Amino acid sequence: MRYLVLSDIHGNWEALDAVATQARGAYDTVICCGDLVGYCADPNPVIDWVRANVAVVVRGNHDKVCTGLDDLEWFNPVARAAAEWTSRALTPSNLKYLRELPQGPAEVESFQILHGSPLDEDDYLMSTFEVSQIQNHLDKRISFFGHTHLQGGFICDWNGVRRIGGALPNGGTVLDLDPDTWYLVNPGSVGQPRDGDPRAAYVLYDPDARVVEYRRAQYDVSEAQRKIRAAGLPEILALRLETGD
């Protein structure tokens, strides 16, 4: 079984469509580490695609806030404005779907998926120190997580915790997995990357070959920006798609 691993789509249909097109034929099952909505202007097309194509999804913080399961006070003004717009835009069926998404971690075969940290779905795993504090709570050798919008992740072994880089500018990056090592793999954000690369981010995972491949996909940024502006969402949400910051 080969997996397409997505995270942080954030209502960006153009980015999701580009990923699905580029990855076609390279996977058998799709899984997602949360945050289907927020920031961009196509929450319903994104959720419709996820409902039709994704086998396992865990909720993200934007999924919770946009359905009233969490308080908007923790969001900055830009994220709050996007969440409020998204809440109004969601169809009743998609609102119900988002509200019923499970909290991670969720087990999938011999690995797990989560949004933030295995201890708290809203915590960010940004540094080797933060990972060192939770590594004893990893239930599986391989965990896929999101939330940070930074493609890469961490390796945990007897030598400590080390960072993993994401896809290179001119192609993907392949990570060969050691069966005696623990991995926290971040596929990056499909819809709003923040690692300086504006291309949509994702990974392919082959458990039998013990390989993770980090990938990026070019997409129609200008169309995603047009929709953000037409919806009256904050301008910064359109501008940041150009730089991936």
C-alpha positions, 0 to 999 in steps of 0.5 A: 500500500502506497500513501499520499500524505497531505496536511494543511490544505487550508481551502486552497483548491488550486494547490490541492488539484495540482498535488493530486494531478502530479501524484496520480498513479504514485499512491493507493490511499490518501491520508491527511493530517488536518486543517482542511480549511482556513486562509483560502477561499475554496473550503467546500471544493476542498472538503468535497474532494477530501470526503471523496478521496481521503481514507483517514483524516484527523482534525486541525485547529482551523477545522475546530475553530471554523466549526465552533469547537474551539475559541477564536480568541487564540487566533490572530486577526488575519486568521480570525477573519478567515475563520469567520468567513469560512464558517459562513461559507461552509455548506451544512453537510461540510460543516457537519463533516468537519465537526466530526473529524477525529482528534489525532493521533490516528493509527494507519497500518503500522504508523500514525497521523496527527496534527500537532503533537502526540500530547496536544493536537494544538502544539507546534513541533518546531525544534529538536528540543520540543521533539526531545520532550515528546519522543517517549510518547511516540506510539509508532516508529513513523508519525506524520504530522502537520500544523507548522507548514514546514516540510521536513521533520525529525529523526529520533534515535540513540544519538538524539533528535535531528532535523530532516530536510524537505524537497530540493528546489529541482526535485524531490528528496527521498528518505530511506527509513531505518527500522530501528529509528523513530521518525516524525515526518511533516509533509508540509502545507499543501495550501499555505507553505511557510518554508520559503518555497511557495509550491504545494508540499506533500509526501509519498510513503511506501511502507514496504519499500520503507521510503518517504519521498518529499515532493512539491507541486507548482500550481496556479497561485494567481487564481488562488489569489484572485479568489481570496481577494474576490471573497474579501479576505485579508490581502496578506493571505493572497500575498504570502502565497507568492513567497511561501512565508 
